Every structure is written in structure tokens, then in C-alpha cells.
């Protein structure tokens, strides 16, 4: 069997940590009870495991355990936060503010609300991918009931000023939702320090299992009936999200969160160093390479580069024989054309079409980064040797790539 390529797509998903898997295993067979079955020991053991997992995730977010509702992942959490808030606050207004570069779970949910009569303002970002706080302020009206801005972009890794936007929303008495699925544990994030009212998180972005996530809702916001439940049938999770709980998944989520809380900051420093080494190697070793997104305000494991004068699809195809990378978000992989995130940042279409997202993670090594650097340089050079445009550029002839 051929060796698998080096994995650098950690923004799409992460491998389950061995410690997480070990914690989960008993809950598939030995402790398989339903957490809602309170009459016997199997159900009681499951309920205790769920609450321990809830406490561990809450510790990572710096919130109270009872402020967390478990879901199937950040996409469901985004839907519950946005639609649930809209329906709960519809007597107060019908306007939502978000950003053009948000995850599709936010953008598509907002588009669905537009069809139901809601007004949504999609804010532009600057060329580095950052939305100015002043733009958020200007967009808020007396009818605005929710602002939704993500922590770290899943394609270019850009970090938004959550503290400033949260303070603004609090001052204007508008609820603030943040999709924090990317970067939680690697980036400082405390709901006690930030004026966030709702936060979406996911286990599989932090070395936990797929199919489990959570929505944080500030206690004072819950007391106002926000969000309105979107899934009915049994009143689980204090009525906010019905359905039999994924006990093994929640246990794994809790363990992943505990590991991140203890090891995440040091790990982020290590990964950022490797990311910077790869960036420098590629920028020094190749001409006509463009860094997409802010150089400073970005996820420690994210590197998004565009390579001039190459066919983007061919580049990705040849790279993936040696290194698992992507050209954008996994949720948009079926869509044709350049990334909507890069388009919103004003990246020219030719450059955007030749972009590669490198996502470093916990298991990435210095040796792997050296190998990836060589592979990318060799692949780009080989493709450019076949390019008539590159030949004209090398000869100093005018062209418009």
C-alpha cells in the first residue's frame, strides 16, 4: 500500500487524539446507556459522563456548564443561534448583520431568512480579510437584533476583532453571535472577557470526534427566551435541542477540550513557528507567490498562498499525491470557481483560482514541513515550465496574467 500523503488540511478536520479515543471507547459498549434514562444505573452513568464533558467544554470557553447546549456540530449551532434568535426577537426587529467571508453555515442560514422576509446586511472586508469595526457600527439600525462574526476564517485564517465588535453590540443592545469553530483552544477566547452572547463550537476541529458540537448561550440571554428551539421531540438539553444525546461523542468532546485548555497555547506557538517556516521557504524559493489574508492576525496553523502562472486545478491535483491540502473550505468543495472568501477580499480571479490552503496541526513536524516546501517548489516550477505565459514573463514580454 502506498504511503499516505502528509496531512495539512487541519481546517477541514483533525484526527481524533489517542487520549480522546480512549476516553470514548467505554461508552460504545460497556456504558452504552441513554443519558435521559434516569431510572437505572446505565442511564445515570451516561448522564454523569455528559455533565463531565459539558464541564470540560465550558472550562475551555470560560463559561458556566449550564450555558452550553450540545448539538451535532458547529453548523447546527450556527443555525440554532441565528434562526433561533431571529424568531425569538422578531417582535423587536427584522435585521441581521454579518460578514461576506463567514462560513457557509452562517451565510446560507441568513439567505434562508431573507426568503422569509428578514433583512440581512453582508459587510465587506478589506484586502487583508478584516471587517472594520466602524463598518459594523454603521450597519446596526434600530431594527437589528443580531450581529454574527466569526473568530477565525476557515479559509484564510484571518482573526476578527471579537472584543471590539462584542463591546459595540453590547452598547447598542444587539445580540452578538460568534462562530468560534476554527481556532478555539489555540487562540485566547473567554466569554467572560468578551461580550459574546452566543458561540458555536465543534469537536472535530480540535482533535475530537465528528458529529458533536455545542452552542454557548449567555444565561441572561436564555432567560429572555433566546434562542427558540429548532429541533423538537422530548425536551432534551433544557428544551433547546431535543434528541438522544451522543454520549460517546460528548465524552470525546470534553476530553479534547481539556487537552486543548492545557496544551493549546504552547501547541499554537509551535505550529505558528512551523507555519512561518513553510511560508518563508515558499516565498524565498518561488517568484510570483501571494499571501492571502493578514500576515499577523491569523490562525497559527493557517497559510493560504496563491501561485502565479500555474493552473490551480492541476497544481492541487499534483500536490495531493504528496501532501493533503485544499483550495478552500471543505463545505464549498463542490462549488465551481474561485473561493468566495478570496473574491470578497478583492483577490484577482486568476490568483484566487491558484490558491492553496495549508492547515498545520498537532502532529505536523519540522521534517514534514521541509518535505512539503520542496514538493511545492518542485511542482510549481514543473508546471511553469509548461506554461506559455510563464515563458513570456521570463522573456520580459508584456502580458496580463
DRENRO-757302 format. One record per residue (C-alpha): z, x, y; residue number from 1. Coordinates in pm, whole numbers, plus 50000, padded with zeros to 5 digits. Layout:
N
pz; px; py; pos
Z; X; Y; NUM
...
***
This chain:
401
pz; px; py; pos
50000; 50000; 50000; 1
49900; 50134; 50341; 2
50181; 50220; 50580; 3
50262; 49954; 50836; 4
50180; 50034; 51200; 5
50456; 50140; 51441; 6
50612; 49822; 51578; 7
50602; 49799; 51958; 8
50592; 49422; 52006; 9
50962; 49352; 52051; 10
50897; 49098; 52328; 11
50727; 48874; 52071; 12
51014; 48903; 51823; 13
51261; 49155; 51687; 14
51358; 49245; 51329; 15
51686; 49098; 51208; 16
51957; 49362; 51229; 17
52110; 49453; 50890; 18
52455; 49356; 51018; 19
52322; 49017; 51126; 20
52163; 48952; 50789; 21
52482; 49050; 50606; 22
52683; 48803; 50816; 23
52435; 48523; 50746; 24
52394; 48559; 50370; 25
52710; 48375; 50251; 26
52607; 48064; 50447; 27
52294; 48007; 50241; 28
52472; 47962; 49908; 29
52848; 48018; 49892; 30
52939; 47848; 50222; 31
52649; 47607; 50248; 32
52842; 47310; 50391; 33
52731; 47081; 50672; 34
52929; 47155; 50988; 35
52951; 46781; 51057; 36
53124; 46712; 50722; 37
53488; 46728; 50828; 38
53644; 46570; 50520; 39
53627; 46872; 50287; 40
53655; 47249; 50277; 41
53281; 47318; 50269; 42
53222; 47134; 50596; 43
53535; 47280; 50756; 44
53426; 47636; 50672; 45
53084; 47568; 50821; 46
53237; 47422; 51138; 47
53464; 47725; 51180; 48
53164; 47956; 51139; 49
52968; 47763; 51402; 50
53251; 47782; 51651; 51
53295; 48155; 51591; 52
52924; 48201; 51653; 53
52948; 47990; 51967; 54
53233; 48202; 52098; 55
53038; 48523; 52039; 56
52728; 48399; 52220; 57
52950; 48269; 52501; 58
53111; 48612; 52535; 59
52767; 48768; 52590; 60
52689; 48514; 52864; 61
53044; 48528; 53002; 62
53084; 48153; 52979; 63
53312; 47905; 52803; 64
53216; 47825; 52441; 65
53211; 47453; 52513; 66
52939; 47512; 52774; 67
52690; 47609; 52501; 68
52465; 47372; 52308; 69
52282; 47516; 52007; 70
51908; 47446; 51982; 71
51613; 47564; 51775; 72
51528; 47833; 52031; 73
51457; 47903; 52396; 74
51153; 47673; 52402; 75
51364; 47374; 52308; 76
51634; 47489; 52550; 77
51378; 47506; 52833; 78
51255; 47157; 52750; 79
51606; 47016; 52735; 80
51705; 47185; 53059; 81
51401; 47078; 53261; 82
51324; 46733; 53125; 83
51690; 46654; 53074; 84
51775; 46749; 53432; 85
51475; 46564; 53575; 86
51571; 46242; 53402; 87
51937; 46278; 53491; 88
51863; 46342; 53861; 89
51563; 46115; 53917; 90
51762; 45890; 54150; 91
51819; 46193; 54377; 92
51461; 46324; 54392; 93
51142; 46395; 54201; 94
51063; 46756; 54290; 95
51096; 47077; 54087; 96
51033; 47436; 54196; 97
50923; 47707; 53955; 98
50701; 48018; 53941; 99
50342; 48065; 53820; 100
50444; 48351; 53589; 101
50710; 48161; 53395; 102
50697; 48129; 53017; 103
50468; 47854; 52888; 104
50776; 47664; 52768; 105
50861; 47611; 53135; 106
50508; 47572; 53274; 107
50387; 47326; 53010; 108
50705; 47120; 53040; 109
50656; 47097; 53416; 110
50292; 46998; 53369; 111
50405; 46717; 53139; 112
50645; 46592; 53406; 113
50365; 46592; 53663; 114
50179; 46340; 53444; 115
50492; 46125; 53459; 116
50497; 46122; 53839; 117
50703; 46430; 53919; 118
50603; 46680; 54185; 119
50620; 47048; 54092; 120
50573; 47348; 54321; 121
50442; 47654; 54136; 122
50530; 47955; 54351; 123
50308; 48261; 54382; 124
50434; 48612; 54311; 125
50348; 48936; 54488; 126
50136; 49209; 54330; 127
50442; 49351; 54154; 128
50518; 49015; 53993; 129
50822; 48927; 54206; 130
50872; 48591; 54373; 131
51020; 48634; 54725; 132
51349; 48453; 54770; 133
51214; 48332; 55104; 134
50934; 48152; 54920; 135
51187; 47970; 54704; 136
51380; 47869; 55013; 137
51067; 47737; 55183; 138
50971; 47531; 54878; 139
51301; 47344; 54846; 140
51298; 46998; 55003; 141
51538; 46707; 55019; 142
51376; 46575; 54700; 143
51420; 46896; 54499; 144
51653; 46856; 54201; 145
51583; 47176; 54005; 146
51468; 47535; 54051; 147
51363; 47726; 53736; 148
51310; 48105; 53749; 149
51320; 48342; 53452; 150
51530; 48659; 53424; 151
51264; 48898; 53284; 152
50896; 48822; 53242; 153
50785; 48827; 52879; 154
50452; 48997; 52957; 155
50516; 49250; 53235; 156
50895; 49273; 53214; 157
50948; 49211; 53587; 158
51301; 49112; 53687; 159
51356; 48836; 53941; 160
51647; 48829; 54187; 161
51850; 48571; 53998; 162
52166; 48627; 54203; 163
51992; 48561; 54535; 164
51796; 48262; 54409; 165
52109; 48118; 54249; 166
52307; 48156; 54571; 167
52027; 47983; 54761; 168
52011; 47694; 54515; 169
52388; 47650; 54526; 170
52384; 47646; 54907; 171
52110; 47381; 54906; 172
52284; 47174; 54635; 173
51995; 47214; 54390; 174
52048; 47286; 54022; 175
51923; 47626; 53901; 176
51783; 47694; 53554; 177
51707; 48042; 53421; 178
51516; 48132; 53106; 179
51702; 48448; 53000; 180
51546; 48487; 52655; 181
51396; 48823; 52747; 182
51643; 49098; 52831; 183
51974; 48927; 52761; 184
52211; 49198; 52641; 185
52000; 49478; 52789; 186
52032; 49352; 53145; 187
52353; 49264; 53334; 188
52390; 48886; 53313; 189
52712; 48695; 53369; 190
52714; 48325; 53450; 191
53047; 48382; 53624; 192
52882; 48622; 53869; 193
52552; 48434; 53906; 194
52509; 48086; 54048; 195
52313; 47961; 53747; 196
52369; 47608; 53620; 197
52155; 47612; 53305; 198
52044; 47913; 53096; 199
51808; 47923; 52797; 200
51856; 48194; 52532; 201
51713; 48276; 52190; 202
51844; 48470; 51889; 203
51519; 48625; 51768; 204
51468; 48821; 52090; 205
51794; 49012; 52025; 206
51768; 49106; 51656; 207
51889; 48770; 51532; 208
51707; 48508; 51320; 209
51420; 48288; 51432; 210
51478; 47916; 51476; 211
51804; 47922; 51669; 212
51885; 47939; 52038; 213
52119; 47787; 52292; 214
52135; 47618; 52630; 215
52420; 47701; 52863; 216
52515; 47419; 53099; 217
52789; 47473; 53354; 218
53087; 47246; 53280; 219
53075; 47084; 53624; 220
52706; 47005; 53571; 221
52772; 46848; 53231; 222
53034; 46630; 53396; 223
52753; 46489; 53614; 224
52558; 46379; 53306; 225
52312; 46669; 53309; 226
52105; 46712; 53104; 227
52005; 46382; 52949; 228
51971; 46439; 52571; 229
51615; 46463; 52439; 230
51693; 46452; 52066; 231
51882; 46152; 51929; 232
52045; 46085; 51595; 233
52413; 46144; 51526; 234
52554; 46277; 51850; 235
52589; 46639; 51738; 236
52673; 46910; 51992; 237
52879; 46671; 52205; 238
52581; 46437; 52217; 239
52350; 46685; 52392; 240
52142; 46777; 52085; 241
52154; 46575; 51765; 242
52060; 46725; 51431; 243
52226; 46909; 51143; 244
52331; 47249; 51270; 245
52162; 47566; 51144; 246
52490; 47721; 51030; 247
52347; 48046; 50889; 248
52127; 48087; 51198; 249
52419; 48029; 51435; 250
52630; 48282; 51245; 251
52345; 48532; 51279; 252
52302; 48449; 51647; 253
52671; 48510; 51704; 254
52665; 48846; 51527; 255
52351; 48951; 51717; 256
52521; 48858; 52045; 257
52835; 49050; 51953; 258
52632; 49361; 51873; 259
52438; 49328; 52198; 260
52755; 49292; 52401; 261
52897; 49612; 52254; 262
52584; 49824; 52223; 263
52324; 49669; 52453; 264
52388; 49867; 52774; 265
52370; 50208; 52604; 266
52072; 50095; 52398; 267
51893; 49982; 52714; 268
51933; 50328; 52865; 269
51793; 50492; 52553; 270
51497; 50255; 52531; 271
51416; 50291; 52901; 272
51401; 50667; 52856; 273
51151; 50632; 52571; 274
50951; 50377; 52770; 275
50929; 50614; 53066; 276
50823; 50899; 52837; 277
50537; 50687; 52700; 278
50436; 50579; 53049; 279
50428; 50937; 53177; 280
50235; 51058; 52872; 281
49964; 50796; 52917; 282
49938; 50822; 53295; 283
49918; 51203; 53273; 284
49680; 51206; 52976; 285
49428; 50947; 53096; 286
49245; 50863; 53417; 287
49196; 50506; 53536; 288
49520; 50361; 53397; 289
49706; 50091; 53589; 290
50074; 49997; 53559; 291
50116; 49621; 53576; 292
50437; 49497; 53735; 293
50716; 49659; 53930; 294
50789; 50018; 53828; 295
51161; 49978; 53896; 296
51259; 49613; 53850; 297
51159; 49565; 53486; 298
51292; 49516; 53135; 299
51396; 49856; 52991; 300
51169; 49815; 52689; 301
50859; 49688; 52867; 302
50545; 49882; 52952; 303
50231; 49690; 53048; 304
49924; 49901; 53121; 305
49556; 49832; 53187; 306
49297; 50086; 53076; 307
48981; 50103; 53285; 308
48628; 50121; 53145; 309
48710; 50002; 52794; 310
48657; 49674; 52613; 311
49003; 49519; 52591; 312
48947; 49334; 52263; 313
48810; 49645; 52093; 314
49094; 49857; 52229; 315
49357; 49621; 52092; 316
49180; 49593; 51756; 317
49164; 49968; 51707; 318
49517; 50031; 51833; 319
49668; 49776; 51597; 320
49565; 49983; 51298; 321
49829; 50232; 51407; 322
50066; 50051; 51646; 323
50161; 49682; 51665; 324
50114; 49581; 52028; 325
49971; 49280; 52209; 326
49767; 49197; 52516; 327
50017; 48940; 52641; 328
50263; 48676; 52531; 329
50266; 48561; 52168; 330
50284; 48200; 52288; 331
49947; 48243; 52464; 332
49768; 48448; 52199; 333
49534; 48160; 52107; 334
49407; 48125; 52463; 335
49085; 48293; 52565; 336
49055; 48504; 52877; 337
49288; 48736; 53068; 338
49660; 48677; 53099; 339
49765; 48405; 53343; 340
50056; 48629; 53444; 341
49830; 48917; 53544; 342
49598; 48672; 53718; 343
49889; 48536; 53922; 344
49975; 48894; 54022; 345
49623; 48944; 54155; 346
49516; 49192; 53885; 347
49132; 49200; 53877; 348
48989; 49028; 53570; 349
48832; 49342; 53424; 350
49163; 49526; 53443; 351
49360; 49228; 53313; 352
49126; 49194; 53015; 353
49200; 49555; 52916; 354
49579; 49529; 52933; 355
49823; 49626; 52659; 356
50189; 49527; 52638; 357
50411; 49787; 52472; 358
50751; 49643; 52377; 359
51006; 49904; 52270; 360
51318; 49814; 52077; 361
51630; 49918; 51890; 362
51452; 50107; 51614; 363
51197; 50288; 51833; 364
51219; 50666; 51802; 365
51109; 50963; 52008; 366
50874; 51067; 51729; 367
50711; 50724; 51724; 368
50654; 50735; 52099; 369
50487; 51076; 52069; 370
50259; 50938; 51795; 371
50175; 50627; 51995; 372
50092; 50836; 52301; 373
49844; 51043; 52100; 374
49690; 50736; 51935; 375
49635; 50555; 52263; 376
49484; 50857; 52439; 377
49252; 50933; 52148; 378
49146; 50569; 52113; 379
49077; 50519; 52483; 380
48880; 50844; 52503; 381
48675; 50750; 52198; 382
48589; 50407; 52339; 383
48500; 50554; 52676; 384
48258; 50798; 52514; 385
48054; 50494; 52407; 386
48074; 50326; 52749; 387
47769; 50345; 52981; 388
47997; 50257; 53271; 389
48228; 50548; 53195; 390
47928; 50777; 53175; 391
47809; 50665; 53519; 392
48160; 50709; 53657; 393
48181; 51060; 53507; 394
47848; 51147; 53673; 395
47979; 51027; 54007; 396
47728; 50743; 54028; 397
47828; 50426; 54217; 398
47938; 50131; 54007; 399
48153; 49821; 54025; 400
48362; 49802; 53710; 401
***
